[in-house]
Amino acid sequence: MTTIRKRAKDQLPTVLLTLLSIVQALALELLWTQVTGSTYLFTLDWTALLTWVQTATTFLGIIVIWLVYASTAMRFRWVPSTSDSIYPFVIGLLEFILIETHVPQYFGLWFICMAIIFALMTWVSHTKMRRARQDGENDEFFSQFAPATIRDFYPVFRIVVALLAAGTYVQVSGDRGVIALLAALGTSGMLVWQLITTARFWEMSVAKIESESG
């Protein structure tokens, strides 16, 4: 059984990243098709501006999902479960739905879908980190940090609630003005913050390895 566990842990990063890369490639292809097939994007009006911000934010979200998955799989080892192979499909399906809402009448639903994806990615990331903490091979890193508590997720709760509120307001009111634009820009800023946080987390891990090997 020990041999099987070791084999599974050794193969997990390759299998996981291969699966996710296929899903992300399909999402990017769908996003590109959506952009090239929407003629109103190439007109100088407010709707085009909103949709371009929406598209750029979606693209940024795809990058963040890949970075979170890749950095976790490359840094830590854990015994995989069936859910590790299921989550990429669920996330991919939500990404496809997110991209399909790239039409003016569904702008509010786009915010709601983004909230669901952000909440799910937080859950997936936390689940993987919790299982990695339980594996002794990762003690070198996790010995420096206490386990996450509910207070650590307060920022995530606020972001999800804000996205849901923005989506509900925009969808019900039909607002496509300044408030909708500010909400979209805020979502983009949140993803940039997530990107920077993930990059710093990666650099911190690598710096520790380099310092100890030196």
C-alpha positions in Angstrom: 0.0 0.0 0.0 2.9 2.3 0.7 4.2 1.8 -2.8 0.8 2.6 -4.3 0.5 5.8 -2.2 4.0 6.9 -3.3 3.2 6.2 -6.9 -0.1 8.2 -6.7 1.7 11.1 -5.1 4.4 11.1 -7.7 1.9 11.0 -10.6 -0.5 13.6 -9.2 1.2 16.8 -10.4 1.5 15.6 -14.0 -2.1 14.2 -14.1 -3.6 17.2 -12.4 -1.9 19.8 -14.5 -2.4 18.0 -17.8 -6.1 17.7 -17.0 -6.4 21.4 -16.0 -4.4 22.6 -19.0 -6.9 20.9 -21.3 -9.8 22.5 -19.6 -8.2 25.9 -19.6 -7.3 25.6 -23.2 -10.9 24.9 -24.0 -12.0 27.9 -21.9 -9.6 30.2 -23.7 -10.8 28.9 -27.1 -14.4 29.6 -26.1 -13.4 33.0 -24.9 -11.7 33.8 -28.2 -14.7 32.6 -30.1 -17.0 34.8 -28.0 -14.8 37.8 -28.6 -14.5 37.4 -32.4 -18.2 36.5 -32.8 -19.4 39.6 -30.9 -19.5 42.4 -33.5 -20.7 45.0 -31.0 -17.3 44.8 -29.2 -15.7 46.7 -32.1 -17.9 49.7 -31.8 -17.1 52.8 -29.8 -19.9 52.8 -27.1 -20.4 52.1 -23.4 -21.6 48.5 -23.9 -18.4 47.6 -25.8 -16.3 49.2 -23.0 -18.1 47.2 -20.3 -17.8 43.9 -22.3 -14.1 44.5 -22.9 -13.5 45.0 -19.1 -15.6 41.8 -18.5 -13.5 39.9 -21.1 -10.2 41.0 -19.7 -11.3 40.1 -16.2 -12.4 36.7 -17.3 -9.0 36.1 -19.0 -7.3 37.2 -15.8 -9.5 34.8 -13.8 -8.4 31.9 -16.0 -4.7 32.8 -15.4 -5.3 33.0 -11.6 -7.0 29.6 -11.6 -4.0 28.0 -13.5 -1.5 29.7 -11.3 -3.1 28.6 -8.0 -3.4 25.0 -9.2 0.1 24.9 -10.7 1.9 26.4 -7.7 0.1 24.1 -5.3 0.8 20.9 -7.3 4.5 21.8 -7.8 5.2 22.8 -4.2 3.4 20.2 -2.1 2.7 16.5 -2.1 -0.4 14.7 -0.9 -2.2 11.5 -1.4 -4.8 12.2 -4.2 -8.5 11.6 -3.8 -11.2 11.2 -6.4 -12.2 14.9 -5.9 -8.8 16.0 -7.2 -9.8 14.7 -10.6 -13.4 16.0 -10.4 -12.7 19.6 -9.4 -11.0 20.7 -12.7 -14.1 19.6 -14.6 -16.4 21.5 -12.3 -14.3 24.6 -12.5 -14.1 24.2 -16.2 -17.9 24.0 -16.5 -18.3 27.2 -14.4 -15.7 28.9 -16.6 -17.7 28.0 -19.7 -20.9 29.3 -18.1 -19.0 32.5 -17.1 -17.9 33.0 -20.7 -21.3 32.4 -22.1 -22.6 35.3 -20.0 -20.5 37.7 -22.0 -23.6 39.4 -23.4 -25.1 42.6 -22.1 -28.3 41.1 -20.9 -26.5 38.6 -18.7 -24.0 41.0 -17.2 -25.3 40.5 -13.7 -25.2 36.7 -14.0 -21.5 37.1 -14.9 -20.8 38.6 -11.4 -22.8 35.8 -9.7 -20.9 33.1 -11.6 -17.6 34.8 -10.8 -18.6 34.7 -7.1 -19.3 31.0 -7.3 -16.0 30.3 -9.0 -14.0 32.4 -6.4 -15.7 30.6 -3.6 -15.1 27.2 -5.1 -11.5 27.9 -5.9 -11.0 29.0 -2.3 -12.5 25.8 -1.0 -10.5 23.6 -3.4 -7.2 25.4 -2.5 -8.0 25.1 1.2 -8.8 21.4 0.9 -5.6 20.7 -0.9 -3.5 22.7 1.6 -5.2 20.9 4.5 -4.3 17.5 3.0 -0.8 18.7 2.2 -0.4 19.8 5.9 -1.3 16.3 7.0 1.5 14.8 4.9 4.8 14.7 6.7 6.8 15.5 3.5 5.5 19.1 3.7 6.4 19.7 7.3 9.4 21.9 6.2 6.9 24.5 5.0 3.8 24.1 7.2 5.8 24.1 10.4 6.2 27.8 10.0 2.5 28.6 9.8 -0.5 27.8 12.0 -3.5 26.2 10.4 -6.1 28.5 8.9 -9.0 29.7 11.0 -12.4 31.0 10.1 -11.0 34.6 10.5 -8.6 34.0 7.7 -11.5 33.6 5.3 -13.3 36.8 6.2 -11.8 38.6 3.2 -13.1 35.8 0.9 -16.6 36.0 2.5 -16.7 39.8 1.9 -15.6 39.4 -1.8 -18.1 36.7 -2.5 -20.9 38.7 -0.9 -19.9 41.8 -2.8 -19.9 40.0 -6.1 -23.3 38.4 -5.4 -24.7 41.8 -4.4 -23.3 43.5 -7.5 -24.6 40.7 -9.7 -28.1 40.7 -8.2 -28.3 44.5 -8.5 -27.0 44.7 -12.1 -29.3 41.8 -13.3 -32.4 43.1 -11.5 -32.0 46.8 -12.2 -30.6 46.4 -15.7 -27.9 48.9 -14.8 -25.1 49.1 -17.4 -23.7 52.4 -16.3 -20.9 53.6 -14.0 -21.8 51.3 -11.1 -21.6 48.2 -13.3 -18.2 49.4 -14.7 -16.8 50.1 -11.2 -18.0 46.6 -10.1 -16.3 45.0 -13.0 -13.1 47.0 -12.4 -13.3 46.0 -8.7 -13.5 42.4 -9.7 -10.5 42.8 -11.9 -8.6 44.4 -9.1 -9.5 41.6 -6.8 -8.1 39.1 -9.3 -4.9 41.1 -9.6 -4.6 41.0 -5.8 -5.0 37.3 -5.9 -2.4 37.0 -8.6 0.1 39.0 -6.6 -0.6 37.1 -3.4 -0.1 33.7 -5.1 3.1 34.9 -6.7 4.5 36.1 -3.4 3.5 32.8 -1.7 5.4 31.0 -4.4 8.5 33.3 -4.1 8.5 32.8 -0.3 8.5 29.0 -0.7 11.3 29.1 -3.3 13.4 31.6 -1.3 13.2 29.3 1.7 14.4 26.3 -0.3 17.2 28.3 -1.8 18.4 29.6 1.5 18.5 26.2 3.1 20.2 24.5 0.1 22.8 27.3 0.2 
